[in-house]
Amino acid sequence: MSDFRKLLIWQKSMALVTKIYYSTNNFPKEEIFGLTSQIRRSSISIPSNIAEGYGRESDKDLLRFLSISKGSLFEMQTQLEVAKNITYIKETEFNTLYEDSREVERMLVSFIKKIKDRI
């Protein structure tokens, strides 16, 4: 495969970013440089690092960027918990976003294992 856009994991993580952006539109305006910015940056880091790693010359580099992507995913999951706890998002919205993030997480773990097995 020569195009990272064809990776299902990249497509799913892009869909998650889109949902995150819509959800954070309703955060209080005083959070624009706080939690809103933080959660958006961590979410967009997920597909960005998948794409960057995919464009690198070696599986070792790809693994490093996939690991960064997974770290950003965990950061975003934590920030979603904070948003739920302070009632910036409703429980149902949190559950949907969290389940979507868990799907991306499972795909990332599987992809990382596949690349490790190849080296």
C-alpha positions as CSV (number, residue, x, y, z in Angstrom):
1,M,0.0,0.0,0.0
2,S,1.5,3.3,-1.0
3,D,-1.0,5.8,0.4
4,F,-1.6,6.2,4.1
5,R,-5.1,7.4,3.3
6,K,-6.1,3.9,2.5
7,L,-5.2,2.7,6.0
8,L,-8.4,1.9,7.9
9,I,-6.8,3.0,11.1
10,W,-6.0,6.4,9.6
11,Q,-9.6,6.8,8.3
12,K,-11.1,5.8,11.7
13,S,-8.8,8.2,13.6
14,M,-9.7,11.0,11.1
15,A,-13.4,10.4,11.8
16,L,-12.7,10.5,15.5
17,V,-10.9,13.9,15.2
18,T,-13.9,15.2,13.3
19,K,-16.2,14.1,16.1
20,I,-13.9,15.6,18.7
21,Y,-13.9,19.0,16.9
22,Y,-17.7,19.0,16.8
23,S,-18.0,18.0,20.5
24,T,-15.5,20.7,21.7
25,N,-17.4,23.4,19.8
26,N,-19.8,23.4,22.8
27,F,-17.1,23.8,25.4
28,P,-17.1,27.2,27.3
29,K,-15.3,29.9,25.4
30,E,-12.9,30.4,28.3
31,E,-11.6,26.9,27.6
32,I,-10.5,27.8,24.0
33,F,-6.9,27.9,25.1
34,G,-7.3,25.3,27.7
35,L,-9.0,21.9,27.5
36,T,-10.5,22.7,24.1
37,S,-7.1,23.3,22.5
38,Q,-5.5,20.4,24.4
39,I,-8.1,17.8,23.4
40,R,-8.1,18.9,19.8
41,R,-4.3,18.8,19.6
42,S,-4.0,15.4,21.1
43,S,-6.8,14.0,18.8
44,I,-5.3,15.4,15.6
45,S,-1.9,14.0,16.6
46,I,-3.3,10.5,16.3
47,P,-3.8,10.4,12.5
48,S,-1.0,12.8,11.9
49,N,1.6,10.5,13.5
50,I,0.2,7.5,11.7
51,A,0.6,9.4,8.4
52,E,4.1,10.6,9.3
53,G,5.3,7.2,10.4
54,Y,3.9,5.6,7.2
55,G,5.9,8.1,5.2
56,R,9.2,7.2,6.8
57,E,11.8,4.9,5.4
58,S,11.8,2.1,7.9
59,D,9.6,0.0,10.1
60,K,11.6,1.2,13.1
61,D,10.6,4.8,12.3
62,L,7.0,3.7,11.7
63,L,6.9,2.0,15.1
64,R,8.1,5.1,16.8
65,F,5.4,7.2,15.2
66,L,2.7,4.7,15.9
67,S,3.9,4.7,19.6
68,I,3.5,8.5,19.6
69,S,0.1,8.1,18.1
70,K,-0.9,5.7,20.8
71,G,0.4,8.1,23.5
72,S,-1.7,10.9,22.0
73,L,-4.7,8.6,22.0
74,F,-4.3,7.9,25.7
75,E,-3.9,11.6,26.4
76,M,-7.1,12.3,24.5
77,Q,-9.0,9.6,26.4
78,T,-7.9,11.2,29.6
79,Q,-9.0,14.6,28.5
80,L,-12.4,13.2,27.5
81,E,-12.7,11.9,31.0
82,V,-12.0,15.4,32.4
83,A,-14.5,16.9,30.0
84,K,-17.1,14.4,31.2
85,N,-16.3,14.9,34.9
86,I,-16.7,18.7,34.6
87,T,-19.9,18.2,32.5
88,Y,-18.6,19.8,29.3
89,I,-19.9,16.7,27.5
90,K,-22.8,14.4,28.5
91,E,-22.3,10.8,29.5
92,T,-23.8,9.5,26.2
93,E,-21.5,11.7,24.1
94,F,-18.5,10.6,26.2
95,N,-19.4,6.9,25.8
96,T,-19.6,7.3,22.0
97,L,-16.3,9.1,21.7
98,Y,-14.7,6.8,24.2
99,E,-15.8,3.7,22.3
100,D,-14.6,5.2,19.0
101,S,-11.3,5.8,20.6
102,R,-11.1,2.3,22.0
103,E,-11.6,1.0,18.5
104,V,-8.7,3.1,17.2
105,E,-6.7,1.9,20.2
106,R,-7.3,-1.8,19.4
107,M,-6.4,-1.1,15.8
108,L,-3.2,0.7,16.8
109,V,-2.1,-2.1,19.1
110,S,-2.7,-4.7,16.4
111,F,-0.9,-2.6,13.8
112,I,2.1,-2.1,16.1
113,K,2.2,-5.9,16.8
114,K,2.1,-6.6,13.0
115,I,5.0,-4.3,12.3
116,K,7.0,-5.7,15.3
117,D,6.5,-9.2,14.0
118,R,7.8,-8.2,10.6
119,I,11.1,-6.9,11.9
